[in-house]
Amino acid sequence: AVLSICKYITETKSDMDEDLYRDITKTIDTGILMGAPVFDNVLDRLMHAFSDIYKNSVKSVTVNKRKLIDEGKHIDAKTKKAFPSAAGSEKIIINSDKEIKRCYRPSLETFKHQYLDNHTAVILTGLMDHWPAVNGSKSWSLDRIRSMAGHRLVPVEIGSKYTEENWTQSLMTVSEFIEKFINNSSGCTSTGYLAQHQLFDQIPEMREDIIIPDYCCLGSEDEVDINAWFGPQGTVSPLHQDPKENFLTQVFGEKYIRLYSTDFTKHVYPHETMLLKNTSQVDIENPDFERFPLFRNASYSECILKAGEMLYIPKEHWHFVKSLSISFSVSFWWK
């Protein structure tokens, strides 16, 4: 298949229609997602080459992109209607005594001394205003995402949460995911979540619209793991912990987040199996205090993370995340 694709790139002189582009994209993405990055990531490079060929061969692409951007502004308004303050969205009342503090653009020194060194969660504001994904003509909406990534194949988690027995994964295009699980055009009763996926390695055009937080330079390693989290209202990440520092950034939509420090690890009853040892057995939304009596005494902090805000989650802090609306988040893991 790769040899045939290479031959097409070098020999064809005809335009590439949308059906052909879609078929080729699925073939290459299947290789990218299911295989290893062999031959200097040859599949990634082929995908980039085909994207360029397709854009150049479709004469109306520029007009279509402008139309999508214009339509995206209207979609943004529709998306905002799904936020917690609007009818139809879940409303959660935050306990002011437990609410995570907000801090406007702290200096590197302030962030390090007040939050990083003390392992204290904080919501950082004013730091995403210059992101193309958040502001300006390239700000992300459903249509904007579809225009950049609609034909790309991605892994989608299907089920209420990954700890449930009926949880599974399926490969589908971003457009199919949006139609089935966000627009819900087929009346699907399952929850779909594009979760913890390295979408920006797969689609560099989207990577150009986000910016790694400067605070990541305070780590001892240069590498930053960037993951996408995209889904409808109601997606849940059960209470769990990660081994790295984390900036969870909200591009659009809102999420409810609850944090427990490492002091309360025994109170949250981690699973005993190696596969889920970083995940709590407790259902945060319906805790069973008879099975997990210590959980009643576990102290926590909480927040509603809004579009354009960045939550610092200290490494190994337990956190529960639930989307209150259609939501796109980007996480930056670093150490």
One Martini backbone bead per residue (centre of mass of N, CA, C, O) as a GRO file, in nm:
protein
  335
    1ALA     BB    1   0.058   0.063  -0.021
    2VAL     BB    2   0.297   0.258   0.002
    3LEU     BB    3   0.398   0.225  -0.291
    4SER     BB    4   0.138   0.329  -0.423
    5ILE     BB    5   0.144   0.607  -0.296
    6CYS     BB    6   0.415   0.698  -0.405
    7LYS     BB    7   0.335   0.670  -0.702
    8TYR     BB    8   0.113   0.879  -0.696
    9ILE     BB    9   0.281   1.125  -0.615
   10THR     BB   10   0.493   1.104  -0.868
   11GLU     BB   11   0.272   1.048  -1.127
   12THR     BB   12   0.035   1.209  -1.086
   13LYS     BB   13  -0.199   1.464  -1.255
   14SER     BB   14  -0.449   1.438  -1.104
   15ASP     BB   15  -0.705   1.495  -0.927
   16MET     BB   16  -0.811   1.479  -0.588
   17ASP     BB   17  -1.065   1.345  -0.453
   18GLU     BB   18  -1.243   1.300  -0.168
   19ASP     BB   19  -1.266   0.990  -0.169
   20LEU     BB   20  -0.966   0.931  -0.208
   21TYR     BB   21  -0.863   1.088   0.035
   22ARG     BB   22  -1.020   0.927   0.247
   23ASP     BB   23  -0.900   0.647   0.186
   24ILE     BB   24  -0.602   0.721   0.227
   25THR     BB   25  -0.625   0.828   0.514
   26LYS     BB   26  -0.723   0.566   0.647
   27THR     BB   27  -0.479   0.394   0.571
   28ILE     BB   28  -0.259   0.564   0.709
   29ASP     BB   29  -0.386   0.591   0.995
   30THR     BB   30  -0.387   0.294   1.059
   31GLY     BB   31  -0.078   0.273   1.058
   32ILE     BB   32  -0.021   0.488   1.274
   33LEU     BB   33  -0.206   0.360   1.510
   34MET     BB   34  -0.105   0.037   1.477
   35GLY     BB   35   0.189   0.118   1.441
   36ALA     BB   36   0.512   0.194   1.379
   37PRO     BB   37   0.769   0.451   1.339
   38VAL     BB   38   0.888   0.387   1.055
   39PHE     BB   39   1.104   0.523   0.847
   40ASP     BB   40   1.089   0.808   0.964
   41ASN     BB   41   0.783   0.847   0.957
   42VAL     BB   42   0.649   0.788   0.668
   43LEU     BB   43   0.340   0.821   0.718
   44ASP     BB   44   0.341   1.112   0.808
   45ARG     BB   45   0.470   1.224   0.547
   46LEU     BB   46   0.250   1.122   0.356
   47MET     BB   47   0.014   1.273   0.482
   48HIS     BB   48   0.124   1.557   0.430
   49ALA     BB   49   0.144   1.529   0.123
   50PHE     BB   50  -0.159   1.469   0.070
   51SER     BB   51  -0.273   1.725   0.190
   52ASP     BB   52  -0.138   1.914  -0.014
   53ILE     BB   53  -0.256   1.791  -0.271
   54TYR     BB   54  -0.553   1.831  -0.200
   55LYS     BB   55  -0.552   2.139  -0.160
   56ASN     BB   56  -0.442   2.200  -0.455
   57SER     BB   57  -0.677   2.036  -0.618
   58VAL     BB   58  -0.886   2.214  -0.464
   59LYS     BB   59  -1.007   2.513  -0.565
   60SER     BB   60  -1.225   2.563  -0.314
   61VAL     BB   61  -1.074   2.555  -0.039
   62THR     BB   62  -1.053   2.853   0.044
   63VAL     BB   63  -1.352   2.914   0.045
   64ASN     BB   64  -1.432   2.690   0.243
   65LYS     BB   65  -1.263   2.786   0.481
   66ARG     BB   66  -1.396   3.061   0.513
   67LYS     BB   67  -1.675   2.949   0.561
   68LEU     BB   68  -1.606   2.781   0.813
   69ILE     BB   69  -1.512   3.015   0.986
   70ASP     BB   70  -1.774   3.174   0.978
   71GLU     BB   71  -1.949   2.941   1.086
   72GLY     BB   72  -1.788   2.901   1.350
   73LYS     BB   73  -1.893   3.153   1.494
   74HIS     BB   74  -2.178   3.031   1.522
   75ILE     BB   75  -2.097   2.768   1.664
   76ASP     BB   76  -1.982   2.896   1.915
   77ALA     BB   77  -2.254   2.997   2.015
   78LYS     BB   78  -2.378   2.715   2.038
   79THR     BB   79  -2.171   2.599   2.231
   80LYS     BB   80  -2.221   2.803   2.465
   81LYS     BB   81  -2.517   2.696   2.520
   82ALA     BB   82  -2.378   2.430   2.668
   83PHE     BB   83  -2.325   2.563   2.910
   84PRO     BB   84  -2.405   2.572   3.245
   85SER     BB   85  -2.577   2.851   3.213
   86ALA     BB   86  -2.753   2.674   3.038
   87ALA     BB   87  -2.990   2.513   2.908
   88GLY     BB   88  -2.922   2.155   2.944
   89SER     BB   89  -2.707   2.189   3.155
   90GLU     BB   90  -2.499   2.115   3.394
   91LYS     BB   91  -2.526   2.192   3.741
   92ILE     BB   92  -2.268   2.321   3.961
   93ILE     BB   93  -2.195   2.371   4.297
   94ILE     BB   94  -1.952   2.556   4.447
   95ASN     BB   95  -1.748   2.544   4.713
   96SER     BB   96  -1.587   2.814   4.835
   97ASP     BB   97  -1.392   2.654   5.038
   98LYS     BB   98  -1.291   2.455   4.775
   99GLU     BB   99  -1.196   2.651   4.577
  100ILE     BB  100  -0.992   2.714   4.329
  101LYS     BB  101  -0.757   2.923   4.262
  102ARG     BB  102  -0.700   3.232   4.098
  103CYS     BB  103  -0.441   3.336   3.850
  104TYR     BB  104  -0.288   3.612   3.693
  105ARG     BB  105  -0.014   3.577   3.532
  106PRO     BB  106   0.228   3.446   3.660
  107SER     BB  107   0.526   3.415   3.732
  108LEU     BB  108   0.762   3.185   3.741
  109GLU     BB  109   0.839   3.234   4.036
  110THR     BB  110   0.558   3.233   4.159
  111PHE     BB  111   0.470   2.954   4.065
  112LYS     BB  112   0.696   2.793   4.196
  113HIS     BB  113   0.667   2.889   4.501
  114GLN     BB  114   0.339   2.867   4.538
  115TYR     BB  115   0.284   2.579   4.368
  116LEU     BB  116   0.498   2.373   4.280
  117ASP     BB  117   0.656   2.339   4.556
  118ASN     BB  118   0.353   2.292   4.710
  119HIS     BB  119   0.146   2.128   4.555
  120THR     BB  120  -0.062   2.350   4.417
  121ALA     BB  121  -0.348   2.424   4.297
  122VAL     BB  122  -0.427   2.619   3.987
  123ILE     BB  123  -0.577   2.887   3.815
  124LEU     BB  124  -0.486   3.007   3.499
  125THR     BB  125  -0.498   3.333   3.366
  126GLY     BB  126  -0.434   3.490   3.048
  127LEU     BB  127  -0.261   3.248   2.873
  128MET     BB  128  -0.477   3.198   2.605
  129ASP     BB  129  -0.533   3.461   2.433
  130HIS     BB  130  -0.297   3.384   2.199
  131TRP     BB  131  -0.452   3.156   2.095
  132PRO     BB  132  -0.584   3.050   1.802
  133ALA     BB  133  -0.797   2.845   1.933
  134VAL     BB  134  -0.939   3.093   2.104
  135ASN     BB  135  -0.855   3.336   1.908
  136GLY     BB  136  -0.995   3.444   1.631
  137SER     BB  137  -1.025   3.309   1.307
  138LYS     BB  138  -0.905   3.014   1.439
  139SER     BB  139  -1.109   2.940   1.622
  140TRP     BB  140  -1.259   2.683   1.777
  141SER     BB  141  -1.486   2.456   1.628
  142LEU     BB  142  -1.657   2.218   1.484
  143ASP     BB  143  -1.592   2.316   1.194
  144ARG     BB  144  -1.292   2.364   1.230
  145ILE     BB  145  -1.220   2.074   1.305
  146ARG     BB  146  -1.337   1.944   1.051
  147SER     BB  147  -1.150   2.097   0.847
  148MET     BB  148  -0.876   1.975   0.973
  149ALA     BB  149  -0.993   1.650   1.074
  150GLY     BB  150  -1.237   1.489   0.947
  151HIS     BB  151  -1.066   1.242   0.790
  152ARG     BB  152  -0.946   1.150   1.047
  153LEU     BB  153  -0.822   0.890   1.236
  154VAL     BB  154  -0.961   0.783   1.556
  155PRO     BB  155  -0.973   0.710   1.895
  156VAL     BB  156  -1.271   0.591   2.062
  157GLU     BB  157  -1.441   0.612   2.349
  158ILE     BB  158  -1.686   0.368   2.473
  159GLY     BB  159  -1.854   0.496   2.740
  160SER     BB  160  -1.877   0.625   3.056
  161LYS     BB  161  -1.611   0.455   3.152
  162TYR     BB  162  -1.306   0.277   3.184
  163THR     BB  163  -1.427   0.095   3.438
  164GLU     BB  164  -1.624  -0.035   3.263
  165GLU     BB  165  -1.721  -0.329   3.108
  166ASN     BB  166  -1.845  -0.177   2.832
  167TRP     BB  167  -1.586  -0.071   2.753
  168THR     BB  168  -1.450   0.084   2.451
  169GLN     BB  169  -1.304   0.087   2.115
  170SER     BB  170  -1.289   0.309   1.817
  171LEU     BB  171  -1.251   0.364   1.479
  172MET     BB  172  -1.274   0.705   1.350
  173THR     BB  173  -1.372   0.981   1.231
  174VAL     BB  174  -1.419   1.297   1.325
  175SER     BB  175  -1.689   1.335   1.179
  176GLU     BB  176  -1.824   1.081   1.294
  177PHE     BB  177  -1.799   1.163   1.588
  178ILE     BB  178  -1.962   1.424   1.578
  179GLU     BB  179  -2.228   1.305   1.467
  180LYS     BB  180  -2.273   1.071   1.684
  181PHE     BB  181  -2.180   1.224   1.979
  182ILE     BB  182  -2.259   1.537   1.942
  183ASN     BB  183  -2.504   1.561   1.741
  184ASN     BB  184  -2.670   1.295   1.743
  185SER     BB  185  -2.812   1.193   1.461
  186SER     BB  186  -2.879   0.870   1.564
  187GLY     BB  187  -2.948   0.842   1.876
  188CYS     BB  188  -2.722   0.786   2.065
  189THR     BB  189  -2.660   0.641   2.401
  190SER     BB  190  -2.371   0.665   2.391
  191THR     BB  191  -2.043   0.747   2.490
  192GLY     BB  192  -1.806   0.966   2.338
  193TYR     BB  193  -1.430   0.977   2.349
  194LEU     BB  194  -1.157   1.184   2.280
  195ALA     BB  195  -0.891   1.040   2.460
  196GLN     BB  196  -0.571   1.066   2.511
  197HIS     BB  197  -0.463   1.207   2.234
  198GLN     BB  198  -0.205   1.257   1.980
  199LEU     BB  199  -0.324   1.477   1.764
  200PHE     BB  200  -0.073   1.679   1.708
  201ASP     BB  201   0.105   1.466   1.569
  202GLN     BB  202  -0.105   1.391   1.346
  203ILE     BB  203  -0.195   1.722   1.336
  204PRO     BB  204  -0.012   2.000   1.281
  205GLU     BB  205  -0.228   2.220   1.230
  206MET     BB  206  -0.327   2.209   1.530
  207ARG     BB  207  -0.055   2.268   1.675
  208GLU     BB  208  -0.045   2.576   1.578
  209ASP     BB  209  -0.299   2.660   1.789
  210ILE     BB  210  -0.096   2.591   2.018
  211ILE     BB  211   0.068   2.642   2.352
  212ILE     BB  212   0.324   2.595   2.546
  213PRO     BB  213   0.376   2.642   2.856
  214ASP     BB  214   0.627   2.809   3.015
  215TYR     BB  215   0.632   2.637   3.289
  216CYS     BB  216   0.766   2.375   3.167
  217CYS     BB  217   1.068   2.480   3.212
  218LEU     BB  218   1.073   2.381   3.525
  219GLY     BB  219   1.163   2.127   3.435
  220SER     BB  220   1.398   1.851   3.378
  221GLU     BB  221   1.245   1.814   3.104
  222ASP     BB  222   1.168   1.874   2.766
  223GLU     BB  223   0.939   1.689   2.748
  224VAL     BB  224   0.597   1.713   2.617
  225ASP     BB  225   0.281   1.588   2.676
  226ILE     BB  226   0.024   1.590   2.425
  227ASN     BB  227  -0.337   1.606   2.472
  228ALA     BB  228  -0.661   1.513   2.373
  229TRP     BB  229  -1.007   1.636   2.472
  230PHE     BB  230  -1.309   1.519   2.310
  231GLY     BB  231  -1.659   1.610   2.374
  232PRO     BB  232  -1.939   1.577   2.527
  233GLN     BB  233  -2.159   1.588   2.744
  234GLY     BB  234  -2.058   1.369   3.024
  235THR     BB  235  -1.778   1.316   3.039
  236VAL     BB  236  -1.549   1.075   3.207
  237SER     BB  237  -1.290   1.089   3.457
  238PRO     BB  238  -1.189   0.910   3.681
  239LEU     BB  239  -1.042   0.876   3.964
  240HIS     BB  240  -0.699   0.986   3.934
  241GLN     BB  241  -0.345   0.947   3.848
  242ASP     BB  242  -0.035   1.112   3.766
  243PRO     BB  243   0.330   1.119   3.715
  244LYS     BB  244   0.275   1.421   3.626
  245GLU     BB  245   0.264   1.718   3.546
  246ASN     BB  246  -0.032   1.944   3.491
  247PHE     BB  247  -0.191   2.106   3.211
  248LEU     BB  248  -0.527   2.203   3.192
  249THR     BB  249  -0.681   2.304   2.895
  250GLN     BB  250  -0.944   2.531   2.779
  251VAL     BB  251  -1.090   2.594   2.477
  252PHE     BB  252  -1.385   2.464   2.511
  253GLY     BB  253  -1.594   2.483   2.748
  254GLU     BB  254  -1.675   2.277   3.045
  255LYS     BB  255  -1.535   2.168   3.373
  256TYR     BB  256  -1.540   1.938   3.626
  257ILE     BB  257  -1.314   1.948   3.919
  258ARG     BB  258  -1.150   1.709   4.136
  259LEU     BB  259  -0.925   1.718   4.426
  260TYR     BB  260  -0.664   1.501   4.564
  261SER     BB  261  -0.427   1.447   4.760
  262THR     BB  262  -0.176   1.225   4.856
  263ASP     BB  263  -0.282   1.210   5.157
  264PHE     BB  264  -0.557   1.044   5.026
  265THR     BB  265  -0.501   0.764   4.901
  266LYS     BB  266  -0.641   0.562   5.104
  267HIS     BB  267  -0.931   0.705   5.076
  268VAL     BB  268  -0.966   0.617   4.749
  269TYR     BB  269  -0.908   0.330   4.671
  270PRO     BB  270  -0.715   0.176   4.496
  271HIS     BB  271  -0.651  -0.033   4.280
  272GLU     BB  272  -0.475  -0.351   4.278
  273THR     BB  273  -0.420  -0.346   3.995
  274MET     BB  274  -0.190  -0.252   3.766
  275LEU     BB  275  -0.383  -0.124   3.550
  276LEU     BB  276  -0.555   0.047   3.809
  277LYS     BB  277  -0.368   0.183   4.040
  278ASN     BB  278  -0.444   0.497   3.938
  279THR     BB  279  -0.742   0.411   4.034
  280SER     BB  280  -1.036   0.454   4.173
  281GLN     BB  281  -1.315   0.282   4.326
  282VAL     BB  282  -1.466   0.542   4.347
  283ASP     BB  283  -1.778   0.692   4.308
  284ILE     BB  284  -1.811   1.020   4.317
  285GLU     BB  285  -2.133   1.044   4.246
  286ASN     BB  286  -2.169   0.743   4.420
  287PRO     BB  287  -2.081   0.673   4.711
  288ASP     BB  288  -1.961   0.388   4.906
  289PHE     BB  289  -1.932   0.395   5.252
  290GLU     BB  290  -1.923   0.094   5.325
  291ARG     BB  291  -1.673   0.020   5.140
  292PHE     BB  292  -1.559   0.348   5.176
  293PRO     BB  293  -1.516   0.507   5.466
  294LEU     BB  294  -1.266   0.706   5.426
  295PHE     BB  295  -1.389   0.895   5.207
  296ARG     BB  296  -1.551   1.086   5.397
  297ASN     BB  297  -1.251   1.222   5.494
  298ALA     BB  298  -1.187   1.346   5.221
  299SER     BB  299  -1.014   1.606   5.105
  300TYR     BB  300  -1.107   1.881   4.879
  301SER     BB  301  -1.099   2.025   4.554
  302GLU     BB  302  -1.259   2.272   4.325
  303CYS     BB  303  -1.399   2.320   3.981
  304ILE     BB  304  -1.466   2.537   3.698
  305LEU     BB  305  -1.350   2.503   3.383
  306LYS     BB  306  -1.284   2.748   3.153
  307ALA     BB  307  -1.253   2.910   2.886
  308GLY     BB  308  -0.907   2.999   2.886
  309GLU     BB  309  -0.815   2.794   3.103
  310MET     BB  310  -0.560   2.682   3.355
  311LEU     BB  311  -0.480   2.377   3.516
  312TYR     BB  312  -0.297   2.290   3.793
  313ILE     BB  313  -0.173   1.950   3.835
  314PRO     BB  314  -0.029   1.778   4.048
  315LYS     BB  315   0.152   1.524   4.091
  316GLU     BB  316  -0.050   1.252   4.199
  317HIS     BB  317  -0.309   1.383   4.191
  318TRP     BB  318  -0.631   1.343   4.240
  319HIS     BB  319  -0.873   1.321   3.959
  320PHE     BB  320  -1.186   1.457   3.852
  321VAL     BB  321  -1.371   1.450   3.530
  322LYS     BB  322  -1.638   1.669   3.391
  323SER     BB  323  -1.845   1.746   3.141
  324LEU     BB  324  -2.082   2.029   3.087
  325SER     BB  325  -2.004   2.022   2.780
  326ILE     BB  326  -1.891   2.088   2.510
  327SER     BB  327  -1.542   1.971   2.470
  328PHE     BB  328  -1.198   2.115   2.472
  329SER     BB  329  -0.889   1.969   2.563
  330VAL     BB  330  -0.547   2.030   2.690
  331SER     BB  331  -0.265   1.840   2.777
  332PHE     BB  332   0.034   1.893   2.992
  333TRP     BB  333   0.301   1.681   3.038
  334TRP     BB  334   0.548   1.712   3.308
  335LYS     BB  335   0.914   1.697   3.466
   0.00000   0.00000   0.00000
